[in-house]
Structure formats: C-alpha cells, structure tokens
Amino acid sequence: MTGTFNLALDTQPAAGAASAAWLLLVLPALGAAVLLIGGRRTNKWGHLLGSGMVIAAFAYAVVLFFDTTSLAAEDRLRDLHLFDWISVNQLSVDFGLRLDPLSITFVLLITGVGSLIHIYSIGYLNHELEDRRRFFAYLNLFIAAMLLLVLGNSFVTLYFGWEGVGLASYLLIGWYQGKDFAATAAKKAFLMNRVGDVGLALAIFLMFKTMGSTQYDVVFSQIGDQSTGTIVAIGLLLLLGACGKSGQFPLQAWLPDAMAGPTPVSALIHAATMVTAGVYLIARSSPLYSLPQAEDARLVVMIIGAITLLLGCVIGCAYDDFKKVLAYSTVSQIGYMILAVGLGPAGYAFGILHLLTHGFFKAGLFLGAGSVMHAMNDEGDIRRMGGLWKKMPVTFVTWTLGYLALIGFPFLSGYFSKDEIINAALGQGGTRGWVFGGIALLGAALTAFYMTRLLILVWLGKPRWENLTSPATPDPESPEAPVGKPYHPHESPSTMTIPMIILAFGSVAGGAILSAVLPEWLTPAIGEVEETHGALSHTMVGILTVVLAAIGAGLAFLLFGRRETAVERPKRVSFPVRAARADLFGNHLNEALFARPGTWLTRALVYVDNRGVDGLVNGIAAGLGGSSGRLRRTQTGFVRSYALSMLGGSILVIAALLMVRFA
C-alpha cells in the first residue's frame, strides 16, 4: 500500500505525444459544437463528422497508449496542466489531465467502442435523416464529457465531466421526445443520478474541508493522515455517487428504463461509458479504499455490489422485453465490478478487467438487439420472435458469441474476468469469503439461465412472428384506423454488422489477452494485485463456475427449449415471477421511502408558505389596513372632538402619574 501512495505522488509533466492529449477532449467537443450550431445545414454530412471526430480521438488514444508503454513503469504517471481554472481564496483547482494506465485504458475503451457505436448509428438512424446530425451531436457531447471524467486530474474536474455525462444521457435517453415513456425515462435517469451526485459533491466538499484541496495528488498523499471517521465518510459518499451513475442498489431503477432511447444509446450507456463511471471512481480512489481505516467502507461497497448482482439476475429472468433483459444483465455485471473493486488490492485490476470484457460483449449484445428490432418493426417483445437465426445469420453469430462470453463459456472473454472476481471473493476467507463468493457463483448460474432463455426465445425454435403484425400505429393517411405491419426480418446493412463483427472478436479473444497484461499494466495507477488464498484453488473455482453456468443454461433449455412458448404472456403467474416483473418492488420502495415523503414534505412546505409565511405577511398588512381605516374615522374635522380627545388624554396621563406617585 505504501507503493500505491508513492506511485500516486510521483507524477511527471507530460511530454511528447502526451503534450497534445487535450485533443482527446477537443475533437468530440468540437464535433458536438459544429453540429449543434450548424443546424440543418449539417444534415447531409453531420453523421460523418460526428463519427470522424470520435474515430480521430481513438486513433490519437492508440498513439498515446504506445507512447506510454514505451516508458518505464515508474514514469507512466503524467500530468498535463492546461490552465488555472478556479482560484477563490484557499480553493485552487488546476484544470489538467492525468495520463496514467488507468485513464488511458478507459480512453481506449470509450473512444474504441464509441467509434463502433457511431458507425452503427449511421445505419440504425437512416430513416431519421433530418434529426440524425443532432443525435450525433449528442453522442459527441457524451464522449467528450466521459473523456473529461476519466482524464481529469482532480475530483472537481471529474465532477465537471460527471455532470456533462448526466446532461448528455438525459438528451439521448429522451431522444423520442414525442413519446411520454421516453420523456419520463429521461427525467427519471436525470433525477436519480442527481441523488448520487449529491454524495459525490459532499465527498469533494469534505476533502477540501479536511485537506484543503481536491487535486488527486494532494488528496491521495494526505488521506492517510485523516481520522477513521473522515476516511469512511468520504468512502461512503463516493460510493453513493457511484451507485447513481452505475445503477447500483438502491439507485438502480433508472438504468433499465433508459432503454427508452435508441439502441445505440443503450449500447453506449450500458456497455462502455456511463455505467462504468462508478467503477472508475472507486478504482481511481484506490489510495483511499486501500487504507486499513477504510475497511468498513470497502465492506459496504462489497455489500452493494453483491445485492445489485443478485437483483439484476433475478429480475432479468422474468422480463420479456429484449433490451430490458440486457439492461438488467448490465445491472448485474456492474454489480460484479463493484464487488471486485470493493475487495481492495485483491480486486481492483479484476474489476477493470471485467469492465473491459463487458464493454466488448455487452456492446455487441445491445447492437445485436438493435439489429433485430431494426428488422422487426422496432418490436422488442421476445415472445413475438423465434427462429430468427435463419433470417439474420451474421447478427445471430455475433450475438451468440457475446452471449457465450457473458455466461463465462470457457476461454471466451467473460470466462477470464468473471472467474477472477469469483476467485478473489472466495479468497477473502472465512464467512465473508463464502458469502460474497457464493453470491457471485449463484449470479453466474442465474446469468446463464436468463441469457439462455433469451437465446432460445429470440433465435431458436419456431418463428412465432409469421402470422403476426407489429403493434398498431397510427397511419398518417388514416389516423382513425391504426394498423400494424407484417414482420419481414432481414439482415442489417454493413454499417451495422461490421461493428458487431469487430465486437465479437473482442468477445472471443479480449479476455485472454487482457488478463495476461492488464494487472501489470495498471500497477502504476492502482498498485499490485494482492494474492488471496481461499478454501478452493483457482482451478476448482473455474470448474465450479462452468458447472453452475451449465446447470443454469440446461435448466433454461428444459423450461423453454422443449416446448412451445405462448405469444401472449400468461395472465396468472406465481408471486416470485410477479415480483421479478415488478423489479422486485424497487420502484415501490423508492416511491415509499423518497418520492412520497418528498411530495408530502413539499405540500407541507407549500401549506406553511401559503398559510404561515404568506398568512403572516398578509395578516399584518390586513391588520394595518383595517386599523388605519378605523383610526381614520376619528379625524372628524370638529374642534370639540379634538378638545375632548385632548382632555381624555390629559386625564389618563394625570391618573398614571398619581398611580406612580402613591404606589
């Protein structure tokens, strides 16, 4: 752990290729500005500009990566000062970039997968030509904000990018502005993320209060000198921020609803960028969480990850919406990552490893889902699918490879990353090891079950769509008679299939390559991996994980592969299924604990304001007005009335003086 602190402190000024790292931010930000300011004049070529800017950023990221690998490990922590940003009394914030293996890894993921999603979007939005350039502007804005989040050299700079990602995600999730469900989903995501943002903001305030700075170097060098209460408080507040952005319990409800946006948005948010920000935040703060005083904070991180892991798996087993099953899969897989980084030095690298492999196979799965929906009149109900492998062979093969990687099929990417997390969790030893390791193993079995169910209902079996039409939509020529369209599934254009093929290669080979080099590569940023020794050997853990996944997949085949699936959902189902389809009452819980009390508090404050504050002000005004009206009646204009008043006043004064004299 001492090495971690030294590594965090020994930063070098950026030179060579790193001196132009600001281009990573400028390129996508410039693309967003041109497309938003240029307006309709950019319609014809806006999608090309938006894609080109992110591809250029990825190309520079590759150059920066090789430039960094050419340095000795101790020289790979570099800071690029851009300008003095905030200077108010004792608060001084330097706007700069931190170029180290952790940030460069995220930059490669964001720009690489982001480039593929941009290319895919060209084909996906070919029917929305007038608004397509605005969509690409939002995508560019999202990429720029995410890059600022991971490259910033202080918590304030990170927070700036953090809020930029929140704004861009709000715009993208609510892309279909004319649909109420999209607007509601965008607002839900925005508001629930603000809850987590409060935690991150309070953590930053506490850092400045106790250490006088928010720069990474200063905070990480002084955090060990703070009291245990301060360290735990900062750790828990940072976790609250991570829960909001990464869709972790109890702030997970927004993430599945984010499926209201176009499928490329789902892939961008759920695979490589926004939902991984919480994992990055905890990994970046490893000098804090690695402290012995932060053990309680790490335990809470692990508990949150384990709970979310199970929630996502259980709910994913019951949904019939294609993208929502994948969304809850993301909730679950991010839970694995949070659990891993909660393990401290034993799990930081493996959490990032799973984040990277997940970026490959989950982006491929979402893009495959978009390809299916694109070919099926935007249909998302898996009960109305089946037998699509014959109609969409390229999408089927790429999607199936992503599926196998996700369930941990031997030697595919998920096999390497998920097994490492399970092994590290079991390696904690004692009751803690068995509890968290057992939950991770159970999650592996459930993941194989719901993903195999998805594979069977979408791709295999008899086509259930042949005699159906898509849900009725208003016909512009005859709005009084909505009509549905027959299904004619077909393979997607090359602009959509090529990104899926590239991601499929990552799903197959990414895990083996990354697991061999990533832990050592990340050492300068997060420290060396701490070896753990549990009751089971690494080989036994791998075998057990594969066996449980096979059991889960086999059970799904027995339940869904050997009998015909009804197109209509059964009206009467058991309570566990109803509970899972109700998100395990997560929305009800949030409504009962936060939404309704907030509404009641608002109404009470409005009542106090109307009847109390306004009532007091209006009452004083009415009293003064009424009393002045009555006093005005005494002004009669008759001398005898004034003389009588003077006499009465004199008598009262004399009486008062006599009482004082003889009292």
C-alpha positions in Angstrom: 0.0 0.0 0.0 2.9 2.3 0.6 3.8 1.8 -3.0 0.4 2.9 -4.0 0.9 6.2 -2.3 4.3 6.7 -3.8 3.0 6.0 -7.3 0.2 8.4 -6.8 2.7 11.1 -5.9 5.5 10.6 -8.4 3.8 12.2 -11.4 5.8 13.6 -14.3 4.9 16.5 -16.6 3.5 15.4 -19.9 5.8 15.5 -22.9 6.0 14.1 -26.4 2.6 12.7 -27.7 1.1 13.3 -24.3 1.5 17.1 -24.6 -1.3 17.2 -27.1 -3.7 15.0 -25.0 -6.2 17.9 -24.9 -7.1 16.8 -28.4 -9.0 13.9 -26.9 -11.4 16.4 -25.4 -11.4 18.9 -28.1 -12.2 16.6 -31.1 -15.6 15.2 -29.9 -16.5 18.6 -28.2 -15.8 20.4 -31.5 -17.9 17.9 -33.4 -20.8 18.5 -31.0 -20.4 22.3 -31.3 -20.4 22.3 -35.1 -23.4 20.0 -35.4 -25.5 21.9 -32.8 -24.6 25.4 -34.0 -24.6 24.5 -37.7 -28.2 23.2 -37.5 -29.9 21.8 -40.6 -27.0 22.9 -42.8 -25.1 19.9 -41.5 -27.8 17.3 -42.1 -26.1 15.8 -45.2 -22.7 15.2 -43.6 -23.2 15.6 -39.8 -23.2 11.9 -39.1 -19.8 11.6 -41.0 -18.3 14.5 -39.0 -19.6 13.1 -35.7 -18.2 9.6 -36.4 -14.9 11.0 -37.8 -14.2 13.1 -34.6 -14.5 10.0 -32.4 -12.5 7.8 -34.7 -9.8 10.5 -34.7 -9.8 10.6 -30.9 -9.5 6.8 -30.9 -6.5 7.0 -33.3 -4.8 9.5 -31.0 -5.6 7.4 -28.0 -3.8 4.5 -29.6 -0.7 6.7 -30.2 -0.9 7.8 -26.6 -1.1 4.2 -25.4 2.0 3.2 -27.3 3.8 6.3 -26.1 3.0 5.4 -22.5 4.1 1.7 -23.0 7.5 2.9 -24.1 8.1 4.5 -20.7 9.3 2.7 -17.6 6.5 1.8 -15.2 7.5 4.5 -12.7 7.3 7.2 -15.4 3.8 6.3 -16.6 2.0 8.7 -14.2 2.0 12.1 -16.0 0.0 15.3 -15.5 -0.8 17.8 -18.3 -1.5 21.2 -17.0 -3.9 23.2 -19.3 -4.8 26.3 -17.3 -5.7 27.6 -13.8 -9.4 27.0 -13.6 -10.7 28.1 -10.1 -8.9 30.3 -7.7 -11.1 31.6 -4.8 -9.4 32.3 -1.5 -7.8 28.9 -0.4 -9.5 26.9 -3.2 -7.3 26.4 -6.2 -8.3 24.0 -8.9 -5.9 23.2 -11.8 -7.7 22.2 -15.0 -5.4 19.4 -16.2 -5.3 15.9 -17.4 -4.0 12.8 -15.6 -2.4 10.5 -18.0 -1.7 7.1 -16.4 -2.5 3.5 -17.3 -6.0 3.6 -15.7 -7.2 6.7 -17.6 -5.6 5.6 -20.9 -7.3 2.3 -20.5 -10.7 4.0 -20.2 -9.9 6.4 -23.0 -9.2 3.4 -25.4 -12.5 1.7 -24.3 -14.6 4.9 -24.6 -13.3 6.0 -28.0 -12.9 2.5 -29.4 -16.4 1.2 -28.6 -17.8 4.7 -29.1 -16.4 4.7 -32.6 -18.1 1.4 -33.4 -21.4 2.7 -32.0 -21.2 5.9 -34.0 -20.6 3.8 -37.2 -23.5 1.5 -36.3 -25.8 4.6 -35.7 -25.3 5.7 -39.3 -27.3 2.7 -40.5 -29.6 2.5 -37.5 -30.9 6.1 -37.9 -31.0 6.1 -41.7 -34.8 6.7 -41.5 -34.3 9.9 -39.4 -32.2 11.9 -41.7 -33.4 15.3 -40.6 -32.6 14.8 -37.0 -29.6 12.5 -37.4 -27.0 15.2 -37.1 -28.5 16.3 -33.7 -28.2 12.7 -32.5 -24.6 12.5 -33.5 -24.0 15.9 -31.7 -25.4 14.4 -28.5 -23.2 11.3 -28.9 -20.1 13.5 -29.4 -21.1 15.5 -26.3 -21.4 12.3 -24.4 -18.0 11.1 -25.5 -16.3 14.4 -24.7 -17.9 14.5 -21.2 -16.9 10.9 -20.5 -13.3 11.5 -21.6 -13.1 14.6 -19.3 -14.4 12.4 -16.4 -11.7 9.8 -16.7 -8.9 12.2 -17.7 -9.3 15.0 -15.2 -6.6 15.4 -12.6 -8.9 16.4 -9.7 -12.2 15.4 -8.2 -13.7 18.8 -9.3 -12.6 18.1 -12.9 -14.1 14.6 -12.7 -17.3 16.1 -11.3 -17.5 18.5 -14.3 -17.3 15.6 -16.7 -19.7 13.6 -14.4 -22.4 16.2 -14.8 -21.7 16.5 -18.5 -22.4 12.8 -18.9 -25.6 13.2 -17.0 -26.8 16.0 -19.3 -25.9 14.1 -22.5 -27.5 10.9 -21.2 -30.7 12.9 -20.5 -30.8 14.2 -24.0 -30.1 10.8 -25.5 -32.5 8.7 -23.4 -35.3 11.2 -24.2 -34.5 11.3 -27.9 -38.0 10.3 -28.8 -39.4 13.4 -27.4 -42.9 12.8 -28.7 -43.3 9.6 -26.6 -44.3 10.0 -23.0 -42.4 7.0 -21.8 -39.1 8.4 -23.2 -39.6 11.7 -21.6 -40.4 10.0 -18.3 -37.4 7.7 -18.5 -35.1 10.7 -19.2 -36.4 12.6 -16.2 -36.1 9.5 -14.0 -32.5 8.9 -15.0 -31.6 12.6 -14.6 -33.2 12.9 -11.1 -31.9 9.6 -9.7 -28.4 10.5 -10.9 -28.7 13.8 -9.1 -29.2 11.9 -5.8 -25.9 10.1 -6.3 -24.3 13.4 -7.4 -25.1 14.9 -4.1 -23.0 12.2 -2.5 -20.0 12.9 -4.8 -20.3 16.7 -4.2 -20.4 16.2 -0.4 -17.3 14.0 -0.6 -15.5 16.7 -2.6 -16.5 19.4 0.0 -15.3 17.1 2.8 -11.9 16.6 1.0 -11.4 20.4 0.7 -12.5 21.0 4.3 -10.0 18.4 5.7 -7.2 18.5 3.2 -7.5 21.9 1.6 -7.5 20.6 -2.0 -9.4 18.4 -4.5 -6.4 17.5 -6.7 -5.7 13.8 -6.8 -2.0 14.1 -5.8 -2.8 16.2 -2.7 -5.8 14.2 -1.6 -4.1 10.8 -2.0 -0.9 12.0 -0.2 -2.9 13.3 2.8 -5.8 10.9 3.1 -3.9 8.5 5.3 -3.4 11.3 7.9 -7.2 11.8 8.4 -9.3 10.3 11.1 -11.1 7.0 10.5 -14.5 8.7 10.6 -13.4 11.1 7.8 -12.0 8.4 5.6 -15.1 6.2 6.0 -17.4 9.2 5.4 -15.6 10.1 2.2 -15.6 6.5 1.0 -19.3 6.1 1.6 -20.2 9.4 -0.1 -18.1 8.4 -3.1 -19.9 5.1 -3.2 -23.3 7.0 -3.2 -22.1 8.8 -6.3 -21.0 5.5 -7.9 -24.4 4.0 -7.1 -26.2 6.7 -9.0 -24.0 6.7 -12.1 -23.5 2.9 -12.3 -27.1 2.0 -11.5 -26.4 0.2 -8.2 -28.8 -0.5 -5.3 -30.8 1.5 -4.2 -30.4 3.8 -7.3 -30.7 1.1 -9.9 -34.3 1.7 -11.1 -33.3 4.4 -13.7 -31.0 2.2 -15.7 -33.5 -0.3 -17.2 -35.9 2.5 -18.1 -33.1 4.1 -20.1 -33.9 1.5 -22.8 -36.4 4.1 -24.0 -33.7 5.7 -26.0 -32.4 4.3 -29.4 -30.4 1.1 -29.2 -27.1 2.8 -29.9 -27.7 4.9 -26.8 -28.4 1.7 -24.8 -25.1 0.2 -26.0 -23.2 3.4 -25.3 -24.6 3.9 -21.8 -24.8 0.3 -20.7 -21.6 -1.1 -22.2 -18.6 1.1 -22.2 -19.2 4.5 -20.7 -21.7 6.0 -18.3 -22.4 2.9 -16.1 -18.7 2.2 -15.7 -18.1 5.7 -14.3 -18.8 4.5 -10.7 -16.4 1.6 -11.1 -13.8 4.1 -12.3 -14.4 6.4 -9.4 -13.8 3.8 -6.8 -10.7 2.4 -8.7 -9.3 5.9 -9.1 -9.8 6.4 -5.3 -7.9 3.2 -4.5 -5.4 5.0 -2.3 -8.4 5.8 0.0 -10.1 2.5 -0.1 -6.9 0.5 0.3 -6.3 2.1 3.8 -6.9 -0.1 6.8 -9.2 2.6 8.2 -11.4 2.2 5.1 -12.3 -1.4 5.8 -15.9 -0.6 6.7 -16.3 1.5 3.6 -14.9 -1.4 1.5 -17.4 -3.8 3.1 -20.3 -1.6 2.2 -19.0 -1.4 -1.4 -19.0 -5.2 -1.5 -22.5 -5.5 0.0 -23.9 -3.0 -2.5 -22.2 -4.9 -5.4 -23.5 -8.3 -4.1 -27.1 -7.1 -3.6 -27.2 -5.4 -7.1 -25.6 -8.5 -8.6 -28.5 -10.7 -7.4 -31.2 -8.1 -8.1 -30.2 -7.8 -11.7 -30.0 -11.6 -12.2 -33.4 -12.4 -10.6 -35.2 -9.6 -12.5 -33.6 -10.5 -15.8 -35.1 -14.0 -15.5 -38.7 -12.7 -15.8 -38.7 -9.9 -18.4 -40.0 -10.4 -22.0 -38.5 -7.1 -23.3 -35.3 -7.8 -25.3 -33.4 -4.7 -24.2 -34.6 -4.7 -20.6 -33.2 -8.2 -20.1 -29.9 -7.0 -21.3 -30.3 -3.9 -19.2 -30.7 -5.9 -16.0 -27.8 -8.0 -17.1 -25.8 -4.8 -17.1 -27.0 -4.0 -13.6 -25.8 -7.4 -12.5 -22.5 -7.3 -14.3 -21.7 -3.8 -12.9 -22.5 -5.4 -9.5 -19.7 -7.9 -10.2 -17.4 -4.9 -10.9 -18.4 -3.0 -7.8 -17.9 -6.2 -5.7 -14.5 -6.6 -7.2 -13.2 -3.1 -6.5 -14.7 -3.4 -3.0 -12.2 -6.2 -2.4 -9.4 -3.6 -2.5 -6.0 -4.5 -3.8 -7.2 -8.1 -4.4 -9.9 -7.0 -6.9 -9.2 -3.6 -8.4 -7.5 -5.0 -11.5 -10.1 -7.7 -12.0 -12.9 -5.2 -11.7 -11.4 -3.2 -14.5 -10.7 -6.4 -16.5 -14.4 -7.4 -16.3 -15.3 -3.8 -17.2 -13.3 -4.1 -20.4 -14.5 -7.5 -21.4 -18.1 -6.4 -20.6 -17.6 -3.4 -22.9 -16.9 -5.8 -25.8 -19.6 -8.4 -25.3 -22.4 -6.2 -23.9 -22.0 -3.6 -26.6 -22.2 -6.5 -29.1 -25.3 -7.9 -27.4 -27.1 -4.5 -27.5 -26.1 -3.8 -31.1 -27.4 -7.2 -31.9 -30.7 -6.5 -30.2 -30.9 -3.2 -32.1 -30.3 -5.1 -35.3 -33.2 -7.5 -34.5 -35.5 -4.7 -33.6 -34.5 -2.7 -36.7 -35.5 -5.8 -38.8 -38.7 -6.4 -36.8 -40.5 -3.1 -37.0 -39.0 -1.9 -33.7 -40.5 -4.9 -31.9 -38.9 -5.7 -28.6 -41.2 -8.5 -27.2 -39.2 -11.7 -27.3 -42.4 -13.7 -27.3 -43.1 -12.4 -30.8 -39.8 -13.6 -32.1 -38.2 -17.0 -32.6 -36.3 -18.7 -35.4 -34.5 -15.6 -36.5 -31.2 -17.3 -36.9 -32.1 -18.2 -40.5 -33.1 -14.7 -41.4 -30.2 -12.9 -39.7 -27.2 -15.2 -39.7 -24.5 -12.5 -39.2 -26.3 -10.9 -36.3 -27.0 -14.4 -34.8 -23.4 -15.5 -34.9 -22.0 -12.2 -33.4 -24.8 -12.1 -30.8 -24.3 -15.7 -29.8 -20.5 -15.1 -29.3 -21.4 -12.2 -27.0 -23.9 -14.5 -25.2 -21.2 -17.2 -24.6 -18.7 -14.6 -23.4 -21.3 -13.2 -20.9 -22.2 -16.6 -19.4 -18.5 -17.4 -19.0 -18.1 -20.1 -21.6 -14.5 -21.5 -21.3 -11.8 -19.4 -22.8 -14.0 -16.6 -24.0 -13.6 -13.1 -22.5 -16.1 -13.3 -19.7 -14.6 -16.6 -18.5 -11.3 -14.9 -17.6 -12.7 -11.8 -16.0 -15.7 -13.2 -14.0 -13.7 -16.2 -12.7 -11.0 -13.8 -11.3 -13.7 -11.9 -9.4 -15.3 -15.0 -8.0 -11.9 -16.4 -7.0 -10.9 -13.1 -5.3 -14.2 -13.0 -3.4 -13.8 -16.6 -2.2 -10.2 -15.8 -1.3 -11.3 -13.3 1.4 -11.6 -16.4 3.6 -14.0 -17.2 6.4 -17.6 -16.3 6.4 -17.1 -13.2 4.3 -15.4 -15.2 1.5 -18.1 -17.8 1.4 -21.0 -15.3 1.4 -19.6 -13.0 -1.3 -18.1 -15.8 -3.3 -21.3 -17.8 -3.0 -23.4 -14.9 -4.3 -21.0 -14.4 -7.2 -21.3 -18.1 -8.1 -25.1 -18.0 -7.8 -25.1 -15.0 -10.1 -23.1 -17.0 -12.7 -25.8 -19.7 -12.7 -28.6 -17.2 -13.0 -26.8 -15.3 -15.7 -26.6 -18.4 -17.8 -30.3 -19.2 -17.2 -31.8 -15.9 -18.3 -29.4 -15.4 -21.2 -30.1 -18.9 -22.5 -33.8 -18.2 -22.2 -33.2 -15.1 -24.3 -31.2 -17.0 -26.9 -33.9 -19.6 -27.2 -36.9 -17.3 -27.5 -35.2 -14.8 -29.9 -33.1 -17.0 -32.2 -34.2 -20.7 -31.9 -37.4 -22.7 -32.2 -40.3 -22.0 -34.5 -40.9 -18.5 -35.8 -43.8 -17.0 -33.8 -43.9 -13.8 -35.8 -45.0 -15.3 -39.2 -48.8 -14.8 -38.7 -48.5 -11.6 -36.6 -48.2 -7.9 -37.2 -46.4 -5.4 -35.1 -48.4 -3.4 -32.6 -50.8 -1.0 -34.3 -49.5 2.5 -35.0 -51.4 5.5 -36.3 -51.5 5.8 -40.1 -50.9 9.4 -41.2 -53.3 8.9 -44.1 -56.0 7.3 -41.9 -55.4 8.2 -38.3 -58.8 6.9 -37.2 -57.8 3.4 -38.2 -54.4 2.3 -36.7 -52.8 -0.6 -38.5 -49.9 -3.0 -37.7 -47.2 -4.0 -40.1 -46.3 -7.6 -41.0 -42.9 -8.8 -39.9 -40.2 -9.2 -42.6 -37.0 -9.9 -40.7 -33.8 -9.3 -42.7 -30.1 -8.9 -42.1 -28.9 -5.4 -41.3 -26.7 -3.3 -43.5 -22.9 -3.5 -43.3 -22.7 -0.2 -41.3 -24.4 -2.2 -38.5 -23.0 -5.7 -39.0 -19.3 -4.6 -39.2 -19.2 -3.1 -35.7 -20.9 -6.2 -34.4 -18.3 -8.4 -36.0 -15.4 -6.4 -34.5 -17.0 -6.6 -31.1 -17.5 -10.3 -31.5 -13.7 -10.7 -32.0 -13.2 -8.8 -28.7 -15.8 -11.0 -27.0 -13.8 -14.1 -28.1 -10.2 -13.1 -27.6 -10.3 -10.0 -25.4 -10.3 -11.8 -22.1 -7.3 -14.0 -22.8 -5.2 -11.1 -24.0 -6.2 -8.6 -21.3 -5.9 -11.0 -18.4 -2.3 -11.6 -19.3 -1.2 -8.0 -19.5 -3.8 -5.8 -17.7 -2.8 -6.3 -14.0 0.8 -5.4 -14.6 -0.2 -2.5 -16.9 -2.4 -1.0 -14.2 0.1 -1.4 -11.4 1.4 2.2 -11.5 -2.1 3.5 -11.1 -3.8 1.2 -8.7 -1.0 -0.9 -7.2 -0.1 -4.5 -7.5 -2.7 -7.3 -7.2 -2.8 -8.7 -3.7 -3.0 -12.5 -3.9 -5.6 -14.3 -1.9 -5.9 -17.9 -0.8 -9.3 -19.3 -0.2 -10.6 -22.8 0.6 -10.8 -23.6 -3.2 -8.0 -23.4 -5.7 -8.2 -21.2 -8.7 -8.7 -24.2 -10.9 -11.5 -25.6 -8.7 -13.3 -22.2 -8.8 -13.1 -22.1 -12.6 -14.5 -25.6 -12.9 -17.3 -24.9 -10.4 -18.2 -21.7 -12.2 -18.5 -23.5 -15.6 -20.6 -26.3 -14.0 -23.0 -23.8 -12.4 -23.3 -21.9 -15.7 -24.0 -25.2 -17.5 -26.7 -26.1 -14.9 -28.4 -22.7 -15.4 -28.2 -23.0 -19.2 -29.5 -26.5 -19.1 -32.4 -25.6 -16.9 -33.4 -22.8 -19.3 -33.3 -25.3 -22.2 -35.6 -27.7 -20.3 -38.1 -24.9 -19.5 -38.1 -23.0 -22.8 -36.4 -25.1 -25.4 -38.5 -28.3 -25.3 -42.0 -26.7 -25.5 -43.7 -24.0 -27.5 -43.7 -20.5 -26.0 -47.0 -18.7 -26.0 -47.1 -15.4 -27.8 -49.2 -13.8 -25.2 -47.9 -13.5 -21.7 -49.8 -15.7 -19.2 -52.2 -13.6 -17.1 -51.8 -15.7 -13.9 -48.3 -16.2 -12.7 -46.7 -17.0 -9.4 -45.8 -14.3 -6.9 -42.0 -14.7 -7.4 -42.5 -14.0 -11.2 -44.8 -11.1 -10.5 -42.3 -9.7 -8.0 -39.4 -10.0 -10.5 -41.5 -8.3 -13.3 -42.2 -5.5 -10.8 -38.4 -5.0 -10.4 -38.6 -6.7 -7.0 -40.6 -3.7 -5.9 -37.6 -1.4 -6.3 -39.7 1.4 -7.7 -42.3 0.9 -5.0 -39.5 1.1 -2.3 -38.1 4.3 -3.8 -41.6 5.8 -4.0 -42.4 4.8 -0.5 -39.1 6.0 1.1 -38.3 9.0 -1.1 -40.9 10.1 -3.6 -44.0 10.2 -1.4 -42.3 11.7 1.7 -40.8 14.2 -0.7 -44.2 15.0 -2.1 -45.7 15.3 1.4 -42.8 17.5 2.5 -43.3 19.7 -0.5 -47.0 20.0 0.1 -46.4 20.8 3.8 -43.9 23.5 2.9 -46.3 24.9 0.4 -49.0 24.9 3.1 -46.7 26.6 5.6 -45.7 29.1 3.0 -49.3 29.9 1.9 -50.9 29.8 5.3 -47.9 30.6 7.5 -45.4 33.0 5.8 -47.9 34.5 3.3 -50.6 34.4 6.0 -48.4 36.4 8.5 -47.4 38.9 5.9 -51.0 39.3 4.6 -52.4 39.3 8.1 -50.1 42.2 9.2 -51.0 44.1 6.0 -54.7 43.5 6.6 -54.3 44.5 10.3 -52.6 47.7 9.4 -55.1 48.4 6.7 -58.1 47.8 9.0 -56.7 49.7 12.0 -55.8 52.7 9.8 -59.3 52.6 8.4 -60.8 52.7 11.9 -58.4 55.4 13.1 -59.3 57.5 10.1 -62.8 57.8 11.4 -61.5 59.8 14.4 -60.4 62.6 12.0 -63.8 64.3 12.0 -62.7 67.9 11.5 -64.7 69.2 14.5 -62.8 71.2 17.2 -65.0 69.9 20.0 -64.0 66.3 19.2 -60.3 67.1 19.2 -60.7 69.1 22.5 -62.5 66.1 24.1 -59.7 63.8 22.9 -57.1 66.1 24.4 -59.0 66.3 27.7 -59.3 62.5 27.8 -55.6 62.1 27.2 -54.7 64.6 29.8 -56.8 62.8 32.4 -55.1 59.5 31.6 -51.6 61.0 31.9 -52.5 62.6 35.3 -54.0 59.3 36.5 -50.9 57.4 35.5 -48.7 59.9 37.3 -50.8 59.7 40.5 -50.6 55.9 40.5 -46.8 56.0 40.2 -46.6 58.7 43.0 -48.7 56.8 45.5 -47.8 53.2 44.5 
